[in-house]
Amino acid sequence: MEVGEIYIQTEEGRAVLDVKNDKTQTVSLIVQDKVGKPCYEQQWELELGKQSLQFPIADLKAGTYFVWLHYADKTKMSSFKITASPGIKPESKKKSLLSSKFFSW
């Protein structure tokens, strides 16, 4: 599986994570705040090919959030930041999940 960066879509109140799946499989996505409190969790049954995993961010407060993607026997992690300042859009750290450390789950 190839995992891209997290893209923030401010107007839609969501974030998008693009993946390219090399086989049919179930993936779990978990968003946690900086103290590890789960903010969102969802599972998808992915088909072969490119797909976009979308998750809501509209209700998240300012801060740093971690995204954990679990599939097969692998876990990948990335993060993004939401700022509360008026006129400033949430920022992705532009840290690709591909370069993140693998963890066993």
Buried (B, 14 or more C-beta within 10 A) or exposed (E): BEBBBBBBEBEEEBBBBBBEBEEEBEBBBBBBBEEEEEBBEEEBEBEEEEBEBBBBBEEBEEEEBBBBBBBEEBBBBBBBBBEEEEEEEBEBEEBEBEEBEEEEE
